[in-house]
Amino acid sequence: MESLFVKYTKIASVVAAYWSISISMVFVNKYLLSSDDLKLNAPLFVTWFQCVVTVLLCFLLSILSQFIPDVISFPAVKLDLRLCRATLPLSIIFVCMITFNNMCLKYVGVAFYYVGRSLTTVFNVIFTYLLLGQTTSLKAIACCAVIIAGFFLGVDQEGVAGSLSIMGVIFGVMASASVALNAIFTKKVLPLVDNNVWRLTLYNNINATVLFIPLMIVFGEVGEVMNFPKLDSVQFWNMMLVSGVFGFAIGYVTGLQIQMTSPLTHNISGTAKACAQTIIACIYFAEVKSGLWWLSNMVVLVGSGGYTEVKRREMKQQHQQITAQVEKQLEMEKQFEKPSDSLEREGPSKSIV
């Protein structure tokens, strides 16, 4: 049995890996999408390439797991066209999600990126009610109101600073809505792939690689890429490959963090990571922000953290109620069993002749 120190060390390592990969991926994508060095106006192509890398890595790990199962554990990859069709609605939402995320990052700075797409929780509450008919408590709705207030304050302060991009904000809102929809539809589609997240990742990215091709043609990105002066640059393709690996790795470390801790801890870790990411971005890009700008970030963080805590308490209370009902049911069953037990001990009654 492993010691408490070893357990905490493993958890700390997983959390550190999640932070490192997630923050690095944002900075790498920002470089590819809007750096003055590259000047590549092809966000769909960048996103498509990341999906291709994910598919190739899934196949590679599946093959390696058959030869060295003690070192690598990965489900066997077997392409089923019926599952491709069944997961297509989710894949369309998935394509929208990663496209809007990258488009938001293209137009806004890394520092504002978290606030720019901070309405995911709000859209999750809205879509949960509209699609699933599930209501939300007033406390959770109040936390959503705090997030909305922080979002608008952040947009206002970004405008005051002269760095506001209306397109970036629009894409951020659309990304938030897509992320919320993706979470809801993922729960519905997961049973089709035996609740295997990696199989769902594979089919999502296979569908995405096909869906992105007509989009790239319609928006003229094929010609943009063919005329890109750094198409033969080793550095460019290295960065593209790194972004694809990070895109694949973030799915793995996210699942690992949830497995090693809990969904609640994962949300807290993600919120803290966003705060660290904002500070690092301001330092790295030498951006000076006003007090109200920082306040908007704190308001969003407090609202998100408050929502997580409210949902944790509600889930705990619901679990206690279910446990109490089960215990009451078991107690009632025991009481009904007692008379029959006593009759069996006494034996059959004698008949009177």
Legacy VTK file of the C-alpha trace (Angstrom):
# vtk DataFile Version 3.0
C-alpha trace
ASCII
DATASET POLYDATA
POINTS 353 float
0.000 0.000 0.000
1.502 3.343 -1.050
2.245 5.964 1.586
0.397 9.259 1.900
3.522 11.107 0.749
3.723 9.053 -2.470
0.005 9.597 -3.123
0.272 13.368 -2.679
3.401 13.442 -4.841
1.533 11.701 -7.672
-1.407 14.116 -7.377
0.926 17.128 -7.360
2.731 15.777 -10.430
-0.542 15.295 -12.335
-1.793 18.782 -11.420
1.562 20.284 -12.432
1.416 18.409 -15.751
-2.131 19.684 -16.383
-1.103 23.284 -15.669
2.066 23.069 -17.779
0.422 21.456 -20.812
-2.707 23.617 -20.724
-0.862 26.941 -20.369
1.800 25.948 -22.916
-0.871 24.929 -25.419
-2.557 28.344 -25.163
0.724 30.174 -25.783
1.714 27.893 -28.695
-1.716 28.319 -30.316
-1.500 32.081 -29.839
1.857 32.073 -31.637
0.502 30.013 -34.540
-2.738 31.951 -34.871
-1.696 35.590 -34.628
2.040 36.114 -34.207
3.766 38.829 -36.241
6.503 36.324 -37.015
4.270 33.914 -38.939
1.380 36.043 -40.219
-0.549 32.912 -41.209
-4.228 33.773 -41.607
-5.464 30.180 -41.561
-6.928 29.288 -38.128
-9.029 26.449 -39.581
-5.938 24.840 -41.096
-4.103 25.029 -37.760
-7.072 23.428 -35.984
-7.425 20.760 -38.698
-3.759 19.818 -38.378
-4.154 19.405 -34.612
-7.032 16.995 -35.204
-4.921 15.015 -37.688
-2.098 14.708 -35.144
-4.570 13.480 -32.516
-5.897 10.763 -34.862
-2.364 9.626 -35.756
-1.341 9.513 -32.078
-4.410 7.410 -31.232
-3.453 4.859 -33.891
0.215 4.922 -32.829
-0.531 4.381 -29.135
-3.013 1.624 -29.972
-0.313 -0.236 -31.940
2.348 0.298 -29.275
0.011 -0.913 -26.514
-0.207 -4.293 -28.288
3.582 -4.716 -28.305
4.409 -3.203 -24.902
1.192 -3.488 -22.850
3.113 -3.198 -19.575
4.359 0.257 -20.573
1.472 1.689 -22.616
-2.210 1.045 -21.982
-4.494 2.243 -24.774
-7.732 0.826 -26.198
-7.579 -1.013 -29.506
-8.505 1.201 -32.443
-11.092 -0.329 -34.748
-12.799 2.040 -37.136
-16.569 1.594 -37.357
-18.377 3.720 -39.957
-21.646 3.340 -38.067
-20.074 4.953 -35.013
-18.680 7.711 -37.227
-22.232 8.502 -38.297
-23.633 8.131 -34.773
-21.078 10.542 -33.317
-21.397 13.050 -36.174
-23.804 15.471 -34.360
-21.379 15.666 -31.436
-18.458 16.031 -33.847
-20.118 19.067 -35.458
-20.379 20.697 -32.026
-16.790 19.616 -31.329
-15.602 21.311 -34.531
-17.454 24.495 -33.559
-15.936 24.369 -30.072
-12.286 24.074 -31.086
-12.750 26.498 -34.005
-14.359 29.217 -31.884
-11.776 28.674 -29.138
-8.926 29.203 -31.575
-10.681 32.106 -33.326
-11.172 33.797 -29.956
-7.493 33.299 -29.161
-6.586 34.723 -32.572
-8.316 38.035 -31.877
-7.791 38.498 -28.127
-4.699 38.419 -25.951
-3.831 35.455 -23.756
-4.434 37.627 -20.666
-8.058 38.344 -21.705
-8.670 34.856 -23.103
-10.086 33.435 -19.838
-12.580 36.281 -19.345
-13.397 36.327 -23.065
-14.745 32.787 -22.922
-15.847 32.705 -19.292
-19.584 32.243 -19.952
-19.370 28.453 -20.291
-20.957 27.938 -16.868
-23.797 30.316 -17.735
-24.532 28.537 -21.032
-24.309 25.185 -19.260
-27.154 26.248 -16.939
-29.204 27.554 -19.902
-28.750 24.482 -22.110
-29.278 22.080 -19.212
-32.699 23.644 -18.705
-33.623 23.944 -22.401
-32.379 20.505 -23.526
-32.641 18.376 -20.391
-35.371 20.187 -18.460
-33.202 20.384 -15.334
-33.638 23.446 -13.142
-30.870 25.224 -11.249
-30.962 26.594 -7.704
-31.148 30.324 -7.035
-27.700 30.251 -5.411
-26.149 28.767 -8.553
-27.996 31.321 -10.721
-26.655 34.104 -8.471
-23.119 32.819 -9.101
-23.832 32.918 -12.845
-24.938 36.552 -12.462
-21.580 37.301 -10.818
-19.751 35.666 -13.761
-21.778 37.730 -16.261
-20.983 40.916 -14.324
-17.275 40.073 -14.368
-17.434 39.314 -18.096
-19.012 42.682 -18.990
-16.633 44.540 -16.668
-13.709 42.810 -18.382
-15.042 43.713 -21.845
-15.505 47.316 -20.719
-11.973 47.561 -19.324
-10.508 45.924 -22.418
-12.234 48.664 -24.399
-10.884 51.363 -22.096
-7.385 49.963 -22.618
-7.893 50.187 -26.390
-7.273 46.476 -26.980
-10.867 45.281 -27.304
-11.699 43.073 -30.286
-15.428 42.782 -30.913
-14.828 39.719 -33.101
-12.749 38.164 -30.326
-15.567 38.703 -27.806
-18.160 37.263 -30.206
-16.018 34.195 -30.847
-15.440 33.888 -27.095
-19.186 33.841 -26.400
-19.734 31.301 -29.195
-16.871 29.193 -27.816
-18.468 29.245 -24.361
-21.794 28.087 -25.803
-20.081 25.348 -27.814
-18.144 24.065 -24.796
-21.384 23.821 -22.784
-23.177 22.009 -25.624
-20.204 19.683 -26.104
-20.336 18.623 -22.449
-24.074 17.860 -22.629
-23.895 15.927 -25.910
-20.791 14.037 -24.774
-22.804 12.495 -21.921
-25.396 11.315 -24.446
-22.920 9.890 -26.969
-20.432 8.232 -24.557
-22.578 5.069 -24.124
-22.326 4.475 -27.897
-18.557 3.985 -27.523
-18.810 1.897 -24.309
-18.113 5.001 -22.179
-14.544 5.019 -23.493
-13.294 8.619 -23.701
-10.395 7.705 -25.997
-12.673 6.007 -28.547
-14.889 9.090 -28.518
-11.790 11.285 -28.967
-10.768 9.189 -31.973
-14.163 9.357 -33.716
-14.585 13.057 -32.936
-11.226 13.912 -34.468
-11.719 11.613 -37.497
-15.024 13.330 -38.246
-13.427 16.726 -37.597
-10.616 16.135 -40.106
-13.277 15.530 -42.783
-15.559 18.398 -41.700
-12.748 20.955 -41.735
-11.795 20.312 -45.397
-14.878 21.974 -47.001
-14.666 24.778 -44.417
-11.052 25.493 -45.363
-12.022 25.543 -49.047
-15.011 27.867 -48.518
-13.015 30.368 -46.422
-10.107 30.352 -48.858
-7.544 28.919 -46.473
-6.198 26.377 -48.994
-4.754 29.159 -51.143
-3.550 30.991 -48.032
-1.588 27.934 -46.898
-0.186 27.170 -50.373
1.126 30.741 -50.663
2.490 30.835 -47.104
6.192 31.809 -47.386
7.229 29.668 -44.409
5.553 26.483 -45.599
8.977 24.836 -45.882
10.156 26.130 -42.507
11.199 23.402 -40.066
10.461 25.694 -37.126
6.890 26.274 -38.333
6.122 22.557 -38.658
7.804 21.838 -35.323
5.465 24.340 -33.655
2.491 22.841 -35.508
3.493 19.374 -34.335
3.971 20.574 -30.761
0.499 22.167 -30.791
-0.996 18.889 -32.046
0.763 16.868 -29.338
-0.390 19.347 -26.693
-3.952 19.089 -28.031
-3.811 15.318 -27.601
-2.027 15.460 -24.232
-4.504 17.878 -22.649
-7.257 15.277 -23.040
-5.130 12.684 -21.295
-3.973 14.836 -18.357
-7.498 16.211 -17.860
-8.879 12.691 -17.473
-5.933 11.727 -15.277
-6.432 14.725 -12.993
-10.130 13.896 -12.564
-9.233 10.255 -11.886
-6.509 11.108 -9.339
-8.576 13.768 -7.550
-12.243 14.509 -8.349
-14.325 16.566 -10.815
-14.617 19.305 -8.168
-10.856 19.452 -7.634
-10.391 19.509 -11.401
-12.661 22.573 -11.676
-10.788 24.311 -8.857
-7.474 23.453 -10.492
-8.716 24.802 -13.833
-9.858 28.056 -12.222
-6.530 28.524 -10.442
-4.686 27.666 -13.671
-6.620 30.371 -15.509
-5.563 32.917 -12.887
-1.903 31.866 -13.214
-2.193 31.916 -17.009
-3.466 35.508 -16.952
-0.608 36.671 -14.709
2.009 34.855 -16.817
0.588 36.387 -20.013
0.724 39.915 -18.588
4.340 39.393 -17.533
5.400 37.690 -20.778
3.794 40.262 -23.086
4.666 43.167 -20.733
1.018 44.256 -20.522
-0.025 46.806 -17.915
-3.646 46.457 -16.794
-5.854 48.727 -14.695
-7.209 47.869 -11.271
-10.734 47.439 -12.656
-9.392 45.050 -15.334
-7.891 42.849 -12.625
-11.122 43.186 -10.643
-13.080 41.777 -13.606
-10.846 38.707 -13.597
-11.308 38.255 -9.856
-15.096 38.633 -10.168
-15.198 35.900 -12.823
-12.947 33.663 -10.706
-15.071 34.218 -7.582
-18.291 33.553 -9.513
-16.892 30.374 -11.056
-15.514 29.165 -7.736
-18.778 29.981 -5.975
-20.777 28.039 -8.575
-18.511 25.018 -8.115
-18.931 25.157 -4.334
-22.725 25.515 -4.584
-22.961 22.506 -6.903
-20.671 20.514 -4.577
-22.947 21.172 -1.607
-26.061 20.348 -3.615
-24.552 17.068 -4.814
-23.492 16.213 -1.249
-26.982 16.952 0.066
-28.559 14.894 -2.718
-26.205 12.010 -1.949
-27.109 12.166 1.755
-30.823 12.137 0.931
-30.439 9.123 -1.349
-28.367 7.325 1.295
-30.973 8.073 3.955
-33.759 6.747 1.723
-31.828 3.553 1.001
-31.129 3.012 4.711
-34.796 3.614 5.531
-35.858 1.147 2.858
-33.458 -1.493 4.191
-34.740 -0.938 7.734
-38.327 -1.413 6.589
-37.414 -4.624 4.771
-35.779 -5.953 7.938
-38.898 -5.202 9.948
-41.067 -7.093 7.441
-38.700 -10.049 7.552
-38.752 -10.420 11.350
-42.282 -11.966 11.711
-41.592 -14.564 9.043
-38.295 -15.426 10.706
-40.023 -16.007 14.045
-42.646 -18.248 12.443
-39.950 -20.357 10.830
-38.230 -20.812 14.191
-41.505 -21.916 15.877
-42.205 -24.480 13.154
-45.598 -25.433 11.651
-48.607 -24.904 13.914
-50.554 -27.949 15.044
-53.984 -28.376 13.558
-56.915 -28.945 15.869
-58.944 -32.036 15.077
LINES 1 354
353 0 1 2 3 4 5 6 7 8 9 10 11 12 13 14 15 16 17 18 19 20 21 22 23 24 25 26 27 28 29 30 31 32 33 34 35 36 37 38 39 40 41 42 43 44 45 46 47 48 49 50 51 52 53 54 55 56 57 58 59 60 61 62 63 64 65 66 67 68 69 70 71 72 73 74 75 76 77 78 79 80 81 82 83 84 85 86 87 88 89 90 91 92 93 94 95 96 97 98 99 100 101 102 103 104 105 106 107 108 109 110 111 112 113 114 115 116 117 118 119 120 121 122 123 124 125 126 127 128 129 130 131 132 133 134 135 136 137 138 139 140 141 142 143 144 145 146 147 148 149 150 151 152 153 154 155 156 157 158 159 160 161 162 163 164 165 166 167 168 169 170 171 172 173 174 175 176 177 178 179 180 181 182 183 184 185 186 187 188 189 190 191 192 193 194 195 196 197 198 199 200 201 202 203 204 205 206 207 208 209 210 211 212 213 214 215 216 217 218 219 220 221 222 223 224 225 226 227 228 229 230 231 232 233 234 235 236 237 238 239 240 241 242 243 244 245 246 247 248 249 250 251 252 253 254 255 256 257 258 259 260 261 262 263 264 265 266 267 268 269 270 271 272 273 274 275 276 277 278 279 280 281 282 283 284 285 286 287 288 289 290 291 292 293 294 295 296 297 298 299 300 301 302 303 304 305 306 307 308 309 310 311 312 313 314 315 316 317 318 319 320 321 322 323 324 325 326 327 328 329 330 331 332 333 334 335 336 337 338 339 340 341 342 343 344 345 346 347 348 349 350 351 352
